[in-house]
């Protein structure tokens, strides 16, 4: 999986990116290159898939919740969207526990 400190950045998650023209919008991480400290992201625009490679520092600047030094607590886990809760059928508290439990399992796997 790569460096444990970057486990929050993984393929399939949605992140905010900044385009060269200054626009900020969501994109999906399609690849993580821990050795180069970059991610490849993709988004759909005007009928075609677009993508770009972005360094971790830029991802962290726009997505502070993914930074390895961000606190893993109920405040950071409180970002669970209503859609995610509805899709899973769980309450916010149940999903917060699930996120915490997943984090704990990842740490156990790597240490």
Secondary structure, DSSP 8 states (H G I E B T S, - for coil): ---GGGTTS-TT-EEEEE-TTS-EEEEEEEEEETTTTEEEEEEEETTEEEEEEEEHHHHHHH-GGGSTTS--SHHHHTT--HHHHHHHT--HHHHHHHHHHHHHHHHHHH-
